[in-house]
C-alpha cells in the first residue's frame, strides 16, 4: 500500500511571515518525487506539514485521504527523515535502531543488514559519530521504517559520494521491492535526477512547478556541434548554460520549437536533453520571477 498526499489551499505562517502560501498539491501514491527549491523556499515546511510535525495555518493536508494532523494511525505509517536525524545524542547506534521498532512496520532485520552494509558502529553513541555516519544512521532508520510514505529531507548531507550513491541505489531497490511513496528533498539535483519520476519545485513559499521529469526536461534542449553553427542557431535565444572545448560548443536553451529543431538537424548540430539542475536554476532565478 502507498499513500497519496493532497494539500488544498494550504498556508503556513511563522509569525506574520508566510512560509507557505496558497499551496495546492497532489502526490499520487507509489512514485518517487524530487522536492526542489532554493534555501528558504519552503521545502522543509512543506514536509513538516505532510508529516504532521506542524499544523497548517490554513487549508487542508490529507495523507491517504485523511487529515493527517493528530491522526496517529496515519502518522505511524509516515516517515520524515531529516538531515542528521532526530536522535538522542546519548543513545548508542544500537539503541536508535532498537527504538525504531516503535513503528508498526519497522523491519529490524533490514535495519541490521543496512547497518552492516554501511558500517555503522553499533556501540558508539550518536554524539560520537561523524556527520557522515550520523546521516547514514538517519537514512537507515528511514529505509527500515518501511513506511507507506517516506520523506528524506537533505538526509544525504555529510555523506561522501560513494555512500550517497549506495544510499540512492538502496532506496531504489527498496522501492522496487515494496512500491510506496517517496519524496527526496535535495540540492544535489543532477545526482538524483535519474531516480525521480516527478519533480515539485517550491519557490518563495509557493509550488512553482509539478511535472514528470521527462515533461520538465522537454521544456528546453542542449545543442552540441561546431561552435559557429551553435552560435548561429542560438543567437537571440535565452541560454541556460554553455560550454566550449576547442571548436565544439554545447549550449542549453530554455525552449526548443520545431523550426529550431529542423535548423539544428540541417546544420549537423546534435540535440540532447537539458539538465534538470540547469532548468531548476533558470526557473527559480529571482530576476526571472520579478524578485
C-alpha positions, 0 to 999 in steps of 0.5 A: 500500500502507498499513500497519496498526499493532497494539500488544498489551499494550504498556508503556513505562517511563522509569525506574520511571515508566510512560509507557505502560501496558497499551496495546492498539491497532489502526490499520487501514491507509489512514485518517487518525487524530487522536492526542489527549491532554493534555501528558504523556499519552503521545502522543509515546511512543506514536509513538516506539514505532510508529516504532521510535525506542524499544523497548517495555518490554513487549508487542508493536508490529507495523507491517504485521504485523511487529515493527517494532523493528530491522526496517529494511525496515519502518522505511524505509517509516515516517515520524515527523515531529516538531515542528521536525524532526530536522535538522542545524542546519548543513545548508542547506534544500537539503541536508535535502531532498537527504538525504531521498532516503535513503528508498526512496520519497522523491519529490524532485520533490514535495519541490521543488514543496512547497518552492516552494509554501511558500517555503522558502529553499533556501540558508539553513541550518536554524539560520537559519530561523524556527520557522515555516519550520523546521516547514514544512521538517519537514512537507515532508520528511514529505509527500515521504517518501511513506511507507506510514505517516506520523506528524506529531507537533505538526509544525504548531507555529510555523506561522501559520494560513494555512500550517497550513491549506495544510499540512492541505489538502496532506496531504489531497490527498496522501492522496487521491492515494496512500491510506496511513496517517496519524496527526496528533498535535495540540492544535489539535483543532477545526482538524483535526477535519474531516480525521480519520476516527478519533480515539485519545485517550491519557490518563495513559499509557493509550488512553482512547478509539478511535472514528470521529469521527462515533461520538465526536461522537454521544456528546453534542449542542449545543442552540441556541434561546431561552435559557429553553427551553435552560435548561429542557431542560438543567437537571440535565444535565452541560454541556460548554460554553455560550454566550449572545448576547442571548436565544439560548443554545447549550449542549453536553451530554455525552449526548443520549437520545431523550426529550431529543431529542423535548423539544428538537424540541417546544420549537423548540430546534435540535440540532447536533453537539458539538465534538470539542475540547469532548468531548476536554476533558470526557473527559480532565478529571482530576476526571472520571477520579478524578485 
